[in-house]
């Protein structure tokens, strides 16, 4: 029997990004549900009448202005929460009270540290929470993690991360909305927990300039890997990029970037070693949205399963963002 899946919040990430001609498909929650053989898109809910009309026309699913009414009518087993972060806790509680076993929550997990902790506490009541840090489900990031953990590049010595998301966007908005992905990707690829140390440059309340954030990735083997993150405005282009400098090489990954560099005998000077690029680009689909829903299906059918991107990992990001936000 197919798993009933419903969506609350019918905006860009829920549905509208499916119309972006350049994005890998599926590019939205509804798109992923529509191509998953184990799921059926039962219904959608949004306060906005126009969004409800667009969603119904696009997907042929019933729509509701009230999420509770939708849940009562269709009894979904997976609820996708694609609303503003300040409402995520409300809908997670609604899922628990309605007996829904699995929630896919948009990132960031919440807009406050307090609510993020309350959401993860719901896991003790039997709710499986998947945070949409989509890069944990993308095949290119999975390959990058395999490269780093294989030892072929040695151990990670330091990391660098860059985030530019427009010319006049406030740094705090950029950092909270897109920095959540950057922070989570650093933790996913390294296996460490990101901690903030200090900052300099522009303040997060600025809409121009560059903020520099220094931190550390604390690993399970008690290493502390230095992290330098650059968050900047004033550019007419978007950059999302991570670089891992290792004892025997380097890995770069980001939007449109996948590079592996390995240490080889230098062609430029005797008795020295240089980096040689051994892989450029990633071929094929990454499956970032499709794989997330596959995980949600598996968690629904096997309640003890721990999701790839859990509420706990979502909370770790909020804890980092909150520690940085304090100096804004």
Secondary structure, DSSP 8 states (H G I E B T S, - for coil): --EEEEEE--STTTTGGGG-TTS-S--SHHHHHHH-TTEEEEEEE-S-HHHHHHHHHHH--EEES-HHHHHHHH--SEEEE-S-GGGHHHHHHHHHHTT--EEEE-SSS-SSHHHHHHHHHGGGGT-EEEE--GGGG-HHHHHHHHHHHHTTT-SEEEEEEEEEE-SS--HHHHHHHTHHHHHHHHHHHH--EEEEEEEEES-TT-SSSEEEEEEEEE-TTS-EEEEEEEEE-S-SSEEEEEEEEETTEEEEEETTEEEEEEEEE-SSSTT-EEEEEEEE---S---HHHHHHHHHHHHHHSTT---SSBHHHHHHHHHHHHHHHTT-
